[in-house]
Amino acid sequence: MLEVLWPWVALLLPLPLLARRVLPAAGQAQAPALRIPFFRRWQSLSEQAVAVSGVNRRLPAVLLWLCWVLLLMALSRPTWIGEPVQLPDSGRDLMLAVDISGSMRVEDMLVADTPVRRIDAVKAVATDFLRRRSGDRVGLILFGSNAYVQSPLSFDTATVERFLNEAQIGFAGQETAIGDAIGLAVKRLRERPTDSRVLIVLTDGQDTASTVDPLEAAALAASLDIRIHTIGIGADSMVVPGVLGSRFGNRQVNPSADLDEDTMRAIAGRTGGRYFRARDPQDLVQIYQTIDRLEPVEVSTATYRPRRSLVHIPLLVALALSAGLVLFGSGSAIRRQAAGGSPG
């Protein structure tokens, strides 16, 4: 649909006619008389030069009028308004905090009876989770010895997914700073609407490097109505090979001995969230499905109609007509010179 933002510009259309009536015509101003020899001869040559067809006499005036109309059209700001587009207006503000400390490289997650690293299982399952959060603002915090925001809250879940898949173990240090990760998430979520602040913390250990106690950070989150769901990841048992990787002397150990489940439960309980235990990738899938039910995507839509300015179109046409007018004037001058130089 075409819309003209300044239609009142059309009132300027008769301005050249008014100027022609008010201002004196060119050549009417009185000037001192000057006697010129051979005036009659020059007058006849001039009349010969301008003796062109009626169409040629009117063409410059028509071009000037078209240029004027086109300039007014551009000044009126024509705009093309597209079809309505539905955009997500608001959803949940969900921050995902993922542990990338050294212990996340332990291979105790079984996929088709093949052990894989904890971080690889988290990436695979969290990727599907992120793809289902269309309409939410999702952010990503990575933490080890330090915590940092890898991706701020954004509707662009594809970028958050890419950043998660590019995360490498040890980039944030080898230790675990759960409290700092929660504090950083609180800083990012505190300005968001109170009914939509959610943090998911996934770790396989206990806090060993934070400057902020995890429970104190959880208390601050609770005071700001930020709900925290915690996930403890790691198998309950795994077999460690014996001498030279053989079965001789192998033993069964608990790879999740360092997981501080009491603190994780306390963090979730203080903020109205839930604690989940993921011993294998299947548990992770079920946990994220449960979180989907606990935190459904709530999307209200806003209507947006894209606008595209068309000002450049009449301006370009006016420029082309102006160039044609210049060429026409140059041709007329050349013809007059040729007529004036012909032998009489």
C-alpha positions as CSV (number, residue, x, y, z in Angstrom):
1,M,0.0,0.0,0.0
2,L,1.3,3.4,-1.0
3,E,1.1,6.2,1.6
4,V,2.1,9.9,1.3
5,L,3.3,11.2,4.6
6,W,3.2,14.9,3.6
7,P,0.3,15.3,1.2
8,W,0.1,19.1,1.9
9,V,3.1,19.5,-0.4
10,A,0.7,19.4,-3.3
11,L,-0.3,22.9,-2.4
12,L,3.0,24.1,-3.8
13,L,2.2,22.9,-7.3
14,P,1.0,26.3,-8.7
15,L,4.0,28.1,-7.2
16,P,5.8,28.6,-10.6
17,L,2.7,30.1,-12.1
18,L,2.3,32.6,-9.2
19,A,6.0,33.4,-9.5
20,R,5.5,34.1,-13.3
21,R,2.7,36.5,-12.6
22,V,4.4,38.4,-9.8
23,L,8.0,38.6,-11.1
24,P,8.8,40.6,-14.2
25,A,9.5,38.6,-17.3
26,A,13.1,38.3,-18.5
27,G,14.0,41.0,-20.9
28,Q,11.4,43.5,-19.7
29,A,13.7,45.5,-17.5
30,Q,14.6,48.9,-19.0
31,A,18.2,49.1,-20.1
32,P,20.1,51.9,-21.9
33,A,19.7,51.9,-25.7
34,L,22.7,50.8,-27.7
35,R,23.1,51.4,-31.4
36,I,24.3,48.3,-33.1
37,P,25.4,48.2,-36.7
38,F,23.9,45.6,-39.0
39,F,21.0,45.2,-36.5
40,R,18.6,44.1,-39.2
41,R,20.9,41.4,-40.4
42,W,21.4,40.0,-36.9
43,Q,17.7,40.1,-36.2
44,S,17.0,38.0,-39.3
45,L,19.6,35.4,-38.3
46,S,18.1,35.2,-34.8
47,E,14.6,34.7,-36.2
48,Q,16.0,31.9,-38.4
49,A,17.6,30.1,-35.4
50,V,14.4,30.1,-33.3
51,A,12.1,29.1,-36.2
52,V,11.6,25.6,-34.9
53,S,8.4,23.5,-34.6
54,G,5.8,24.2,-32.0
55,V,6.6,20.9,-30.2
56,N,10.3,21.9,-29.8
57,R,9.3,25.3,-28.3
58,R,7.0,23.6,-25.8
59,L,9.3,20.7,-24.9
60,P,11.6,22.6,-22.4
61,A,8.5,23.9,-20.6
62,V,7.0,20.5,-20.3
63,L,10.2,19.0,-19.0
64,L,10.5,21.8,-16.4
65,W,7.0,21.2,-15.2
66,L,7.6,17.4,-15.0
67,C,10.8,18.1,-12.9
68,W,8.8,20.4,-10.6
69,V,6.0,17.8,-10.1
70,L,8.5,15.0,-9.5
71,L,10.4,17.1,-6.9
72,L,7.1,17.8,-5.1
73,M,6.4,14.1,-5.2
74,A,9.7,13.4,-3.5
75,L,9.2,16.1,-1.0
76,S,5.8,14.6,0.0
77,R,7.7,11.5,1.2
78,P,5.9,8.6,-0.6
79,T,6.3,5.3,1.4
80,W,5.4,1.8,0.6
81,I,3.8,-0.1,3.5
82,G,4.1,-3.9,3.3
83,E,1.8,-6.6,4.6
84,P,1.5,-7.0,8.4
85,V,4.1,-9.2,10.0
86,Q,3.6,-10.9,13.4
87,L,6.6,-10.5,15.7
88,P,7.1,-12.0,19.2
89,D,6.5,-9.2,21.7
90,S,7.4,-11.0,24.9
91,G,8.2,-14.4,26.3
92,R,10.3,-15.7,29.1
93,D,13.8,-14.4,29.8
94,L,15.7,-17.6,30.2
95,M,19.4,-17.7,31.1
96,L,21.3,-20.9,30.7
97,A,24.5,-21.3,32.8
98,V,26.7,-24.2,31.7
99,D,29.7,-25.6,33.6
100,I,32.8,-26.0,31.3
101,S,35.3,-26.8,34.1
102,G,37.9,-29.6,33.7
103,S,35.6,-32.3,35.2
104,M,33.1,-31.9,32.3
105,R,35.5,-33.9,30.1
106,V,34.8,-37.1,32.1
107,E,33.4,-39.8,29.7
108,D,30.6,-41.3,31.8
109,M,27.6,-40.5,29.6
110,L,26.6,-43.5,27.5
111,V,25.2,-43.0,24.0
112,A,24.4,-46.3,22.3
113,D,26.7,-48.0,24.8
114,T,29.5,-45.7,23.9
115,P,30.9,-43.4,26.6
116,V,30.9,-39.7,25.6
117,R,32.1,-36.6,27.5
118,R,29.6,-34.9,29.8
119,I,30.0,-31.6,27.9
120,D,29.2,-33.3,24.6
121,A,26.0,-34.8,26.0
122,V,25.0,-31.4,27.4
123,K,25.5,-29.8,24.0
124,A,23.5,-32.4,22.1
125,V,20.5,-32.2,24.5
126,A,20.6,-28.5,25.2
127,T,20.6,-27.8,21.4
128,D,17.2,-29.4,21.0
129,F,16.0,-27.5,24.1
130,L,17.0,-24.1,22.7
131,R,15.3,-24.8,19.4
132,R,12.0,-25.3,21.2
133,R,12.3,-21.9,23.0
134,S,11.2,-19.8,20.0
135,G,9.6,-16.6,21.4
136,D,11.8,-16.6,24.5
137,R,14.8,-14.3,25.1
138,V,17.6,-16.8,25.8
139,G,21.1,-16.0,27.1
140,L,24.2,-18.2,27.8
141,I,26.6,-18.0,30.7
142,L,29.7,-20.3,30.7
143,F,31.6,-20.8,33.9
144,G,34.7,-22.6,35.3
145,S,37.0,-20.8,37.6
146,N,35.3,-17.6,36.3
147,A,31.9,-16.9,34.8
148,Y,31.2,-14.8,31.8
149,V,28.3,-14.0,29.5
150,Q,28.9,-15.8,26.2
151,S,25.6,-14.6,24.7
152,P,23.2,-11.9,26.1
153,L,19.5,-12.3,26.3
154,S,18.2,-12.5,22.7
155,F,15.4,-13.9,20.5
156,D,18.2,-15.3,18.3
157,T,18.3,-18.8,19.8
158,A,20.3,-20.0,16.7
159,T,23.3,-17.8,17.8
160,V,23.0,-19.0,21.4
161,E,23.0,-22.6,20.1
162,R,26.1,-21.9,18.0
163,F,28.0,-20.3,21.0
164,L,27.1,-23.3,23.2
165,N,28.4,-25.8,20.6
166,E,31.7,-23.8,20.2
167,A,32.3,-23.8,24.0
168,Q,35.5,-25.6,25.0
169,I,36.4,-27.2,28.3
170,G,38.9,-25.2,30.3
171,F,38.3,-21.9,28.5
172,A,37.0,-20.4,31.8
173,G,39.4,-22.3,34.0
174,Q,39.5,-25.7,35.6
175,E,37.6,-25.0,38.8
176,T,33.9,-24.3,39.4
177,A,32.3,-20.9,40.3
178,I,28.6,-21.7,40.7
179,G,28.0,-18.6,42.9
180,D,29.6,-16.2,40.5
181,A,27.6,-17.7,37.6
182,I,24.3,-17.1,39.5
183,G,25.4,-13.6,40.5
184,L,26.2,-12.8,36.9
185,A,22.8,-14.1,35.8
186,V,21.0,-12.1,38.4
187,K,22.7,-9.0,37.1
188,R,21.4,-9.7,33.6
189,L,17.9,-10.7,34.6
190,R,17.1,-8.1,37.3
191,E,15.9,-5.5,34.7
192,R,13.5,-8.0,33.0
193,P,9.8,-8.4,33.9
194,T,9.4,-10.1,37.2
195,D,7.1,-12.9,36.0
196,S,9.5,-14.3,33.4
197,R,13.0,-14.5,35.0
198,V,14.4,-18.0,34.8
199,L,17.9,-19.4,35.3
200,I,19.0,-23.0,34.5
201,V,22.3,-24.0,36.2
202,L,24.0,-27.1,34.9
203,T,27.1,-28.4,36.7
204,D,28.9,-31.7,37.7
205,G,30.7,-30.5,40.8
206,Q,30.7,-28.2,43.8
207,D,31.6,-24.6,44.2
208,T,35.4,-24.2,44.5
209,A,36.2,-20.8,43.1
210,S,33.4,-18.3,43.6
211,T,33.8,-14.9,45.2
212,V,30.1,-15.0,46.1
213,D,28.6,-17.9,48.1
214,P,26.1,-19.8,46.0
215,L,23.4,-19.7,48.6
216,E,23.8,-16.0,49.1
217,A,23.5,-15.5,45.4
218,A,20.4,-17.7,45.4
219,A,18.9,-15.6,48.2
220,L,19.5,-12.5,46.1
221,A,17.9,-14.2,43.1
222,A,14.9,-15.1,45.2
223,S,14.4,-11.5,46.4
224,L,14.2,-10.4,42.8
225,D,11.8,-13.2,41.8
226,I,14.3,-15.1,39.7
227,R,13.5,-18.8,39.6
228,I,16.5,-21.1,39.4
229,H,16.3,-24.7,38.2
230,T,19.5,-26.7,38.9
231,I,20.8,-29.8,37.1
232,G,23.5,-32.1,38.5
233,I,25.1,-34.1,35.7
234,G,27.3,-37.3,36.0
235,A,26.9,-41.0,36.3
236,D,26.7,-42.8,39.7
237,S,29.3,-45.4,38.6
238,M,31.8,-46.2,35.9
239,V,34.5,-48.7,35.4
240,V,38.1,-47.6,35.4
241,P,40.3,-49.8,33.3
242,G,43.2,-51.6,35.0
243,V,46.8,-52.0,33.9
244,L,47.5,-50.8,30.3
245,G,43.8,-50.5,29.8
246,S,43.0,-54.2,30.3
247,R,40.3,-55.7,32.5
248,F,43.0,-56.9,35.0
249,G,42.8,-54.7,38.0
250,N,39.8,-52.6,36.8
251,R,37.6,-51.0,39.4
252,Q,34.3,-49.3,39.8
253,V,34.2,-45.7,41.0
254,N,31.7,-43.0,41.5
255,P,32.6,-40.2,39.0
256,S,30.0,-37.9,40.6
257,A,31.5,-38.0,44.1
258,D,32.2,-34.2,44.0
259,L,28.7,-33.3,43.0
260,D,27.2,-31.1,45.8
261,E,23.6,-32.1,45.5
262,D,22.6,-30.6,48.8
263,T,23.7,-27.1,47.7
264,M,22.0,-27.6,44.3
265,R,18.7,-28.6,46.0
266,A,19.0,-25.6,48.3
267,I,19.5,-23.1,45.5
268,A,16.5,-24.4,43.6
269,G,14.3,-24.6,46.7
270,R,15.1,-21.0,47.8
271,T,14.1,-19.6,44.4
272,G,11.0,-21.7,43.7
273,G,12.7,-23.9,41.2
274,R,13.5,-27.6,41.0
275,Y,16.6,-29.7,41.2
276,F,17.2,-32.5,38.6
277,R,19.7,-35.3,38.5
278,A,21.0,-36.3,35.1
279,R,22.9,-39.6,35.1
280,D,22.8,-40.2,31.3
281,P,21.7,-38.3,28.2
282,Q,18.2,-39.8,28.4
283,D,17.8,-38.2,31.9
284,L,18.9,-34.9,30.3
285,V,16.2,-35.2,27.6
286,Q,13.5,-35.8,30.2
287,I,14.7,-33.0,32.4
288,Y,14.6,-30.4,29.6
289,Q,11.1,-31.7,28.6
290,T,10.0,-31.2,32.2
291,I,11.5,-27.7,32.2
292,D,9.5,-27.0,29.0
293,R,6.3,-27.9,30.9
294,L,7.3,-25.9,34.0
295,E,8.3,-22.9,31.9
296,P,6.1,-22.9,28.8
297,V,6.8,-20.4,26.1
298,E,4.5,-17.5,26.5
299,V,4.4,-15.4,23.4
300,S,2.2,-12.4,22.7
301,T,2.6,-11.0,19.3
302,A,2.9,-7.5,18.0
303,T,2.0,-6.4,14.5
304,Y,4.6,-4.7,12.4
305,R,4.2,-3.4,8.9
306,P,7.5,-2.9,7.1
307,R,8.0,0.5,5.5
308,R,10.1,1.4,2.5
309,S,10.8,4.9,1.4
310,L,10.1,5.7,-2.3
311,V,11.6,9.2,-2.3
312,H,14.5,8.1,-4.5
313,I,12.3,7.1,-7.4
314,P,10.9,10.6,-8.3
315,L,14.3,12.1,-7.6
316,L,16.0,9.9,-10.0
317,V,13.4,10.5,-12.7
318,A,13.7,14.3,-12.1
319,L,17.5,14.0,-12.5
320,A,17.1,12.1,-15.8
321,L,14.7,14.7,-17.1
322,S,17.0,17.5,-16.0
323,A,19.8,15.8,-17.9
324,G,17.6,15.6,-21.0
325,L,16.7,19.3,-20.7
326,V,20.4,20.2,-20.6
327,L,21.1,18.1,-23.6
328,F,18.1,19.6,-25.4
329,G,19.4,23.1,-24.6
330,S,22.9,22.2,-25.8
331,G,21.5,20.9,-29.1
332,S,19.5,24.1,-29.6
333,A,22.5,26.2,-29.0
334,I,24.6,24.3,-31.5
335,R,21.8,24.6,-34.1
336,R,21.7,28.4,-33.5
337,Q,25.4,28.7,-33.9
338,A,25.2,26.7,-37.1
339,A,22.4,28.9,-38.4
340,G,24.3,32.0,-37.4
341,G,27.5,30.9,-39.2
342,S,25.8,29.9,-42.5
343,P,26.6,32.1,-45.5
344,G,24.0,34.6,-46.2
